[in-house]
Amino acid sequence: MKIDIKNKLIRLFEDWSKEKASSIIQLDPSGSERIYFRIKSANKVALGVYHKNEKENAAFISFSETFTKLNFNTPKIYASRLVDNIYLIEDFGDLNLFSIVQNEGQNITERTKLLYKKCLKALFEFQTKGAKHLDFSKCTPRPSLDKQSLIWDLNYFKYYFLKTQKIEFDEQLLEYDFRTFSDYLLAADQSYFVYRDFQSRNILIRDQEPFFIDYQGGRMGPLQYDVASLLFQVKANLCSETREELLNYYLDLLPEKTDIDAFIKHYYPYVLIRICQVLGAYGFRGLIERKAHFIQSIPYAVSTLKWLLDQLKMDIRIPELSRVLEKVTQLTFSSAKNKKPGLTIHLNSFAYKNGIPMDYSGHGEGFVFDCRFLPNPGRLKEYRHLTGKDEHVISYLQEHAEVHDFLKHVIQMVEPAIFKFQERKFTDLTINFGCTGGQHRSVFMAENINEYLKTSFQLTIELNHTQKENWITSN
């Protein structure tokens, strides 16, 4: 399939450039299903794009042609063959705003702040001039960020994040809250162009100027949504002071007649739905499709949500949504932003009935050891309300030779992996121990391996008994 796509793109490139293609290189995959190739000849270069979604292709080309006429910094369409779902666009290079921010951390430089301000100024042009000239009949899947669109985003969050994290909710009550929240958001002025994914990965930098891509999901909607998308992009992790400074810069761009209080009233609620939508995407792309950078972004999103809920004020009642959002902020993840240098061991005990713990480092699951063949203290009345950390349970398990043999075999497997991971400068390794309830045998094994690792290696250990809140500790 890819060979066929490449051949078709080469033919399209050569028809456009009137030169023979000298190279075609597939670019690293992005979060979408689009496939990009950089194609070069002696004197010309272009990006070749394949995307099987015909409506998104038509929207992107239509919007791009309009933006080119408006002199916006968006890619020119060089050629297209939509019957084959391929087209050629201008190549702005590989440096995006996100990579610059990642290198600088939370406290970005004044030079990078200037880039953000240029982006916000360009955004206002998209929102206002774009709204006057675009053909909104090309928008997909909806012509505006309407109630249906908002409900879809909230359901995305519900099914791909809440359910994957096993956060319980009342389906009907949550549906009522989704509708109430959507109605509240739609009270904001909806007469602007919404880029829909206006974030630093979609902003390329060339000669200290921003260039914009991936707006095929654009539609009519409010000003607030895209500002929230940029300033609260969770992995960019801007500090609150920088967000505030940049927000104020954007507000100064608005016409004098703009009701700033009305803008702010709906701004942070739009931040909230954007975070919900992003968590849904991370659940689908990361937890289900297993794409590493989406998994690694989840802790940042949860941290941002926690900050937001402490600030957010809305004059509506959404009790079930508020309850599940609070549950989300209580989830614990290992986050790269506070990570110490060197190898980190993520050591977990878990219950098989609830599944193997997710590895949020993006490095894969690591070791999973099944402790269910070991003698089960949980079956004995005197140990049922104790855990693998209690002396009586420890003594009981230590009486059995198979427990010692198992511990020895685990060490024999884990030890060489740790040496090699450190030698190759890997940053994360997960070791999971599972049993029926995640209370006795798996806890005992995790605690023992924790003590062994602390005395044998120089590394960081994050010990997590995933079922701790569910331990049966009283009659």
C-alpha positions as CSV (number, residue, x, y, z in Angstrom):
1,M,0.0,0.0,0.0
2,K,2.7,2.5,1.0
3,I,4.7,1.7,-2.1
4,D,1.7,2.4,-4.2
5,I,1.1,5.7,-2.3
6,K,4.8,6.7,-2.8
7,N,4.7,6.0,-6.5
8,K,1.5,8.1,-6.9
9,L,3.0,11.0,-5.0
10,I,6.2,10.8,-7.0
11,R,4.2,11.0,-10.2
12,L,2.2,13.9,-8.8
13,F,5.4,15.7,-7.7
14,E,7.1,15.2,-11.1
15,D,4.0,16.5,-13.0
16,W,4.0,19.6,-10.8
17,S,7.8,20.2,-10.6
18,K,8.6,19.2,-14.2
19,E,11.7,17.5,-12.6
20,K,12.6,14.0,-11.7
21,A,12.2,13.2,-8.0
22,S,15.6,12.5,-6.4
23,S,14.4,11.3,-3.0
24,I,11.2,10.6,-1.1
25,I,11.4,10.1,2.7
26,Q,8.4,9.3,5.0
27,L,8.2,11.6,8.0
28,D,7.6,10.4,11.5
29,P,4.0,9.7,12.2
30,S,1.8,12.3,13.9
31,G,-1.3,11.9,16.0
32,S,-3.5,11.7,13.0
33,E,-3.9,9.1,10.2
34,R,-2.2,11.3,7.6
35,I,1.0,10.1,6.1
36,Y,3.6,12.7,5.1
37,F,6.5,12.3,2.7
38,R,9.3,14.9,1.9
39,I,9.9,14.8,-1.8
40,K,12.9,16.5,-3.5
41,S,14.2,17.0,-7.0
42,A,17.2,19.0,-8.2
43,N,15.5,22.4,-7.5
44,K,12.2,21.8,-5.7
45,V,10.9,20.3,-2.5
46,A,7.4,19.6,-1.3
47,L,5.5,17.6,1.3
48,G,3.4,14.8,-0.2
49,V,0.3,13.9,1.9
50,Y,-1.9,10.9,1.9
51,H,-5.0,10.8,3.9
52,K,-8.0,8.4,3.4
53,N,-10.5,10.9,4.8
54,E,-11.9,12.6,1.7
55,K,-13.9,15.2,3.5
56,E,-10.9,16.3,5.6
57,N,-8.8,16.5,2.4
58,A,-11.4,18.7,0.7
59,A,-11.6,21.0,3.8
60,F,-7.9,21.4,4.1
61,I,-7.4,22.3,0.5
62,S,-10.3,24.7,0.5
63,F,-9.2,26.4,3.7
64,S,-5.5,26.5,2.5
65,E,-6.5,28.2,-0.8
66,T,-8.5,30.8,1.1
67,F,-5.7,31.4,3.6
68,T,-3.1,31.8,0.8
69,K,-5.3,34.5,-0.8
70,L,-5.4,36.2,2.6
71,N,-1.6,36.0,2.8
72,F,-1.7,33.9,6.0
73,N,1.4,31.8,6.9
74,T,-0.1,28.5,5.8
75,P,1.1,26.0,3.2
76,K,0.4,26.6,-0.4
77,I,-1.3,23.7,-2.3
78,Y,1.0,22.8,-5.1
79,A,-1.0,20.0,-6.6
80,S,-3.7,17.5,-5.7
81,R,-5.2,14.3,-6.9
82,L,-8.1,13.8,-4.6
83,V,-9.4,10.7,-6.3
84,D,-6.2,9.0,-4.9
85,N,-6.4,11.0,-1.6
86,I,-3.1,12.7,-2.2
87,Y,-1.8,16.2,-2.5
88,L,1.4,18.3,-2.4
89,I,1.9,21.2,0.0
90,E,4.6,23.7,0.8
91,D,7.3,22.4,3.1
92,F,8.1,24.6,6.2
93,G,10.7,22.3,7.6
94,D,10.7,20.3,10.9
95,L,11.2,22.8,13.7
96,N,7.9,23.3,15.6
97,L,7.1,25.6,18.5
98,F,6.6,22.6,20.8
99,S,10.2,21.4,20.4
100,I,11.4,24.9,21.3
101,V,9.2,25.0,24.4
102,Q,10.3,21.5,25.4
103,N,14.0,22.6,25.4
104,E,13.3,25.6,27.6
105,G,10.9,24.2,30.2
106,Q,8.1,26.1,32.0
107,N,9.9,29.4,32.1
108,I,10.2,30.1,28.4
109,T,12.5,32.9,27.1
110,E,11.4,36.3,26.0
111,R,12.3,35.2,22.4
112,T,9.8,32.3,22.7
113,K,7.2,34.5,24.3
114,L,7.5,36.7,21.2
115,L,6.8,33.6,19.1
116,Y,3.7,32.9,21.1
117,K,2.5,36.5,20.7
118,K,3.0,36.3,17.0
119,C,0.9,33.1,17.0
120,L,-1.9,34.8,19.0
121,K,-1.9,37.7,16.6
122,A,-2.1,35.3,13.7
123,L,-4.8,33.4,15.5
124,F,-7.0,36.5,15.7
125,E,-6.6,37.0,12.0
126,F,-7.7,33.4,11.4
127,Q,-10.7,33.9,13.7
128,T,-11.9,37.1,12.2
129,K,-10.8,37.4,8.6
130,G,-11.0,33.7,8.1
131,A,-14.6,33.7,9.3
132,K,-15.5,36.2,6.6
133,H,-14.0,34.4,3.7
134,L,-14.0,30.6,4.3
135,D,-16.5,28.2,2.7
136,F,-17.9,26.7,5.9
137,S,-19.9,24.1,3.8
138,K,-16.5,22.3,3.6
139,C,-16.2,21.9,7.4
140,T,-16.3,18.3,8.7
141,P,-17.9,16.7,10.5
142,R,-19.9,19.7,11.5
143,P,-20.0,23.3,10.2
144,S,-19.7,24.8,13.7
145,L,-18.6,23.9,17.2
146,D,-22.2,23.2,18.1
147,K,-23.9,21.2,20.8
148,Q,-23.4,18.0,19.0
149,S,-19.7,18.7,18.6
150,L,-19.3,19.4,22.3
151,I,-21.2,16.3,23.3
152,W,-19.0,14.3,21.0
153,D,-15.9,15.7,22.8
154,L,-17.4,14.9,26.2
155,N,-18.3,11.4,25.2
156,Y,-14.8,10.9,23.8
157,F,-13.6,11.8,27.3
158,K,-16.1,9.5,28.9
159,Y,-15.6,6.4,26.8
160,Y,-11.8,6.6,26.1
161,F,-10.6,8.1,29.3
162,L,-13.0,7.6,32.2
163,K,-13.8,4.0,31.2
164,T,-10.1,3.0,30.5
165,Q,-9.3,4.4,34.0
166,K,-12.2,2.5,35.5
167,I,-13.7,5.7,37.0
168,E,-17.3,4.9,37.8
169,F,-20.1,7.3,36.9
170,D,-23.9,7.5,36.6
171,E,-24.4,7.4,32.8
172,Q,-27.7,9.4,32.9
173,L,-26.6,12.0,35.4
174,L,-23.4,12.5,33.5
175,E,-25.4,12.9,30.3
176,Y,-27.5,15.6,31.9
177,D,-24.4,17.4,33.0
178,F,-22.9,17.2,29.5
179,R,-25.9,18.9,28.1
180,T,-26.0,21.6,30.8
181,F,-22.2,22.3,30.3
182,S,-22.6,22.4,26.5
183,D,-25.5,24.9,26.8
184,Y,-23.4,27.1,29.1
185,L,-20.5,27.1,26.6
186,L,-22.7,27.9,23.6
187,A,-23.8,31.1,25.3
188,A,-20.5,32.6,24.1
189,D,-20.4,34.4,20.7
190,Q,-20.1,31.7,18.1
191,S,-19.4,33.8,15.0
192,Y,-15.6,33.2,14.5
193,F,-13.4,30.6,12.9
194,V,-12.2,27.9,15.2
195,Y,-9.0,26.3,14.1
196,R,-9.8,23.4,16.4
197,D,-6.2,22.2,17.1
198,F,-4.3,25.4,17.5
199,Q,-1.3,24.1,19.5
200,S,2.4,24.2,19.3
201,R,3.0,20.9,17.5
202,N,1.0,22.4,14.6
203,I,3.0,25.6,14.5
204,L,6.3,25.4,12.5
205,I,9.0,28.0,13.0
206,R,11.2,29.3,10.2
207,D,13.3,32.4,10.5
208,Q,11.6,33.3,13.8
209,E,8.2,33.4,12.1
210,P,5.3,30.9,12.8
211,F,3.7,28.9,10.0
212,F,0.5,27.0,10.6
213,I,-0.7,23.5,9.6
214,D,-3.5,21.0,10.4
215,Y,-6.6,23.1,10.4
216,Q,-8.8,20.7,8.5
217,G,-11.1,20.3,11.5
218,G,-11.8,24.0,11.6
219,R,-15.4,25.4,11.8
220,M,-17.4,28.2,13.2
221,G,-17.3,28.8,16.9
222,P,-16.1,31.0,19.8
223,L,-12.9,33.0,20.2
224,Q,-12.0,31.2,23.5
225,Y,-11.5,27.7,22.3
226,D,-8.3,28.2,20.3
227,V,-6.7,30.5,22.8
228,A,-7.3,27.8,25.4
229,S,-5.9,25.1,23.1
230,L,-2.6,27.0,22.7
231,L,-2.0,28.4,26.2
232,F,-3.2,25.2,28.0
233,Q,-1.5,22.7,25.7
234,V,-0.7,20.3,28.5
235,K,2.6,18.9,27.4
236,A,3.9,22.4,26.6
237,N,3.3,23.0,30.3
238,L,3.5,26.8,30.4
239,C,3.6,28.3,33.9
240,S,0.5,30.1,35.0
241,E,2.2,33.5,35.0
242,T,3.2,33.0,31.3
243,R,-0.3,31.9,30.4
244,E,-1.7,35.0,32.1
245,E,0.7,37.3,30.3
246,L,-0.1,35.8,26.9
247,L,-3.8,35.9,27.6
248,N,-3.6,39.6,28.4
249,Y,-1.7,40.1,25.2
250,Y,-4.5,38.4,23.2
251,L,-7.2,40.4,25.0
252,D,-5.4,43.6,24.0
253,L,-5.9,42.5,20.3
254,L,-9.6,42.4,20.7
255,P,-11.7,45.4,19.5
256,E,-12.5,48.0,22.2
257,K,-16.2,47.2,22.2
258,T,-15.4,43.6,23.3
259,D,-16.9,42.6,26.6
260,I,-13.8,41.2,28.3
261,D,-15.7,40.0,31.4
262,A,-18.0,38.0,29.1
263,F,-14.9,36.6,27.3
264,I,-13.3,35.5,30.6
265,K,-16.6,34.0,31.9
266,H,-16.5,31.4,29.1
267,Y,-12.7,31.2,28.7
268,Y,-11.9,28.8,31.5
269,P,-14.9,26.6,30.8
270,Y,-13.6,26.2,27.3
271,V,-10.2,25.3,28.8
272,L,-12.0,22.6,30.7
273,I,-13.7,21.1,27.7
274,R,-10.5,21.3,25.8
275,I,-8.7,19.3,28.5
276,C,-11.6,16.8,28.5
277,Q,-11.2,16.4,24.7
278,V,-7.5,16.0,25.0
279,L,-7.8,13.4,27.7
280,G,-10.2,11.5,25.5
281,A,-7.6,11.7,22.7
282,Y,-4.8,10.5,25.0
283,G,-7.0,7.6,26.1
284,F,-7.7,6.5,22.5
285,R,-4.3,7.3,20.9
286,G,-2.2,6.3,24.0
287,L,-4.0,3.8,26.2
288,I,-5.7,2.0,23.3
289,E,-3.5,2.5,20.2
290,R,-0.4,2.5,22.5
291,K,1.3,5.6,21.0
292,A,4.0,6.6,23.5
293,H,3.9,10.4,23.4
294,F,0.2,10.4,24.1
295,I,0.7,8.1,27.1
296,Q,3.5,10.3,28.4
297,S,1.2,13.4,28.2
298,I,-1.5,12.1,30.5
299,P,0.2,13.1,33.8
300,Y,0.5,16.7,32.4
301,A,-3.2,16.8,31.5
302,V,-4.2,15.5,35.0
303,S,-2.0,18.1,36.7
304,T,-3.4,20.9,34.5
305,L,-6.9,19.8,35.2
306,K,-6.2,19.9,39.0
307,W,-4.9,23.4,38.7
308,L,-7.9,24.5,36.6
309,L,-10.6,23.0,39.0
310,D,-9.1,25.1,41.8
311,Q,-9.6,28.3,39.7
312,L,-12.8,27.5,37.9
313,K,-16.1,29.2,38.7
314,M,-19.3,28.5,36.8
315,D,-22.8,29.5,37.7
316,I,-24.3,26.1,36.7
317,R,-24.7,22.9,38.6
318,I,-22.9,19.9,37.0
319,P,-22.5,17.6,40.1
320,E,-21.8,14.3,38.4
321,L,-19.3,15.8,36.0
322,S,-17.6,17.7,38.9
323,R,-17.4,14.4,40.8
324,V,-15.7,12.4,38.0
325,L,-13.3,15.3,37.3
326,E,-12.3,15.3,40.9
327,K,-11.7,11.5,40.6
328,V,-9.5,12.1,37.6
329,T,-7.3,14.5,39.6
330,Q,-6.8,11.8,42.2
331,L,-5.2,9.4,39.7
332,T,-1.5,8.9,40.2
333,F,1.0,8.8,37.4
334,S,4.7,9.0,37.0
335,S,5.5,12.3,35.2
336,A,8.6,13.2,33.3
337,K,8.4,16.8,34.5
338,N,9.5,15.8,38.0
339,K,11.6,12.9,37.0
340,K,15.1,12.4,38.5
341,P,18.0,11.6,36.2
342,G,18.9,8.0,35.6
343,L,16.8,4.8,35.7
344,T,13.4,4.9,37.4
345,I,11.8,1.6,38.4
346,H,8.0,1.7,38.4
347,L,7.1,-1.1,40.9
348,N,3.4,-2.1,41.1
349,S,1.3,-4.6,42.9
350,F,-2.1,-5.1,41.2
351,A,-5.3,-7.3,41.1
352,Y,-5.7,-9.3,37.9
353,K,-9.5,-8.7,38.0
354,N,-8.7,-5.0,37.4
355,G,-6.1,-5.5,34.7
356,I,-2.3,-5.0,34.5
357,P,-1.3,-1.4,35.4
358,M,-0.7,1.0,32.5
359,D,2.8,2.1,31.8
360,Y,2.7,5.8,31.5
361,S,6.4,6.3,30.7
362,G,5.7,5.2,27.1
363,H,8.5,2.5,27.3
364,G,6.1,-0.5,27.4
365,E,4.9,-2.8,30.1
366,G,8.2,-4.3,31.3
367,F,7.9,-7.3,33.6
368,V,4.7,-8.8,34.7
369,F,4.9,-11.6,37.4
370,D,1.8,-13.7,38.3
371,C,1.8,-14.5,42.0
372,R,-1.5,-16.4,42.0
373,F,0.2,-19.8,42.1
374,L,1.7,-18.9,45.5
375,P,-0.1,-19.9,48.8
376,N,-2.9,-17.4,49.3
377,P,-3.2,-15.9,52.8
378,G,-6.4,-14.2,51.7
379,R,-8.2,-17.6,51.9
380,L,-7.4,-17.9,55.6
381,K,-9.7,-16.1,58.0
382,E,-6.9,-14.8,60.2
383,Y,-5.2,-13.1,57.3
384,R,-8.1,-11.9,55.3
385,H,-8.1,-8.4,56.7
386,L,-4.3,-8.0,56.6
387,T,-2.0,-7.2,53.7
388,G,1.3,-8.3,52.3
389,K,2.9,-5.5,54.5
390,D,1.7,-7.1,57.8
391,E,4.1,-9.2,59.8
392,H,1.7,-12.2,60.2
393,V,1.2,-12.4,56.4
394,I,5.0,-12.0,55.8
395,S,5.7,-14.8,58.3
396,Y,3.1,-17.0,56.7
397,L,4.5,-16.6,53.1
398,Q,8.1,-16.9,54.3
399,E,7.3,-20.4,55.6
400,H,6.8,-21.7,52.1
401,A,9.8,-22.7,50.0
402,E,8.1,-21.8,46.7
403,V,7.8,-18.2,47.8
404,H,11.6,-18.0,48.3
405,D,12.2,-19.8,45.0
406,F,9.9,-17.4,43.2
407,L,11.6,-14.4,44.7
408,K,15.0,-15.7,43.7
409,H,13.9,-16.3,40.1
410,V,12.4,-12.8,39.9
411,I,15.7,-11.3,41.0
412,Q,17.6,-13.5,38.5
413,M,15.4,-12.1,35.7
414,V,15.2,-8.5,36.8
415,E,18.8,-7.9,37.8
416,P,20.5,-8.3,34.3
417,A,17.7,-6.1,32.7
418,I,18.5,-3.3,35.2
419,F,22.2,-3.5,34.5
420,K,21.6,-3.3,30.8
421,F,19.0,-0.5,31.1
422,Q,21.5,1.5,33.1
423,E,24.3,0.8,30.7
424,R,22.2,1.9,27.7
425,K,20.9,4.9,29.6
426,F,17.2,3.9,29.5
427,T,15.0,6.0,31.8
428,D,12.2,3.7,32.8
429,L,11.5,0.0,33.7
430,T,8.2,-1.3,35.0
431,I,7.9,-4.4,37.3
432,N,4.4,-5.6,38.1
433,F,3.3,-8.2,40.5
434,G,-0.3,-9.4,40.3
435,C,-2.5,-11.7,42.4
436,T,-6.2,-12.1,42.8
437,G,-7.1,-9.1,45.0
438,G,-3.8,-7.1,44.9
439,Q,-3.6,-7.2,48.7
440,H,-1.4,-10.1,49.9
441,R,0.9,-12.0,47.6
442,S,1.6,-9.2,45.1
443,V,2.1,-6.7,47.8
444,F,4.5,-9.0,49.6
445,M,6.5,-9.5,46.4
446,A,6.6,-5.8,45.5
447,E,7.7,-4.9,49.0
448,N,10.5,-7.5,48.9
449,I,11.8,-6.4,45.5
450,N,11.6,-2.8,46.6
451,E,14.0,-3.6,49.6
452,Y,16.3,-5.6,47.3
453,L,16.5,-2.8,44.7
454,K,17.2,-0.1,47.3
455,T,20.1,-2.0,48.7
456,S,21.5,-3.2,45.4
457,F,21.3,-0.3,42.9
458,Q,21.5,3.4,42.6
459,L,18.2,4.3,41.0
460,T,14.8,5.8,41.6
461,I,11.9,3.5,42.7
462,E,8.3,4.4,42.5
463,L,6.3,1.8,44.5
464,N,2.6,1.8,43.9
465,H,0.1,-0.6,45.5
466,T,-2.7,0.0,43.0
467,Q,-5.4,-1.7,45.0
468,K,-4.6,0.1,48.3
469,E,-7.9,1.9,48.4
470,N,-9.8,-1.4,48.0
471,W,-7.9,-3.4,50.6
472,I,-10.3,-5.2,53.0
473,T,-8.9,-4.3,56.3
474,S,-11.9,-4.6,58.7
475,N,-14.7,-7.1,59.3
